[in-house]
Amino acid sequence: MDGKLHLRCLGRLADVLWYERRLMEFLLFKLVAANLMLEADEQRFIGPALAEVERVIAEIRSTEEERAELIAELAELEGTDPAAITLAHLALEAPEELRSVFEDHRARFLELTGEIEAVTRENRRLATLGLGGIRATFGMLEGPTTAPTRYDAAGRPREDRLPVPPARIDEVL
């Protein structure tokens, strides 16, 4: 096996990992921004914020494909299974000049993954609360699904009947 080719492949892999790491940090930023909008109940900005998150995720997926191709190439050079080429493996087995790079990537990816998972859980919680509030608001605006009874069991008008709330949003507004 050509050591220069192997080192070149590892260098390209390290570069892709730097880019992927930057994308993960950007994803975390976008998720935190979405979290702030959810906390502030800024409904008008939540859709665009989530669209930005989706755009970053799409770029991460594209970069993951590039990383997978490099790992397959590296596995072929090493004569091993691509599944065996993990960041932990690279941190232990890469040439000395690249070990710390892969160790750093591994540590930071683990941190970022934990942070992203925590913010995502919180965003889901806030979105669920917000959705419940939206449903309650629409329920209030639309009125009850059935009008309250204006007659008693004998068919006589009730003395304590309540006015039927408006059933259309334009009547409320």
Buried (B, 14 or more C-beta within 10 A) or exposed (E): EEEEEBBEBBBBBBEBBEBBBEBBBBBBBBBBBBBEBBEEEEEEBBEEBBEBBEEBEEBBEEBEEBBEBBBEBBBEBBEEEBEEBEBEBBBEBBEEEBBEBBBBBBEBBEEBEEBBEEBBEBBEEBBEEBEEEEEEEEEEBBBEEEEEEEEEEEEEEEEEEEEEBEEEEEEEE
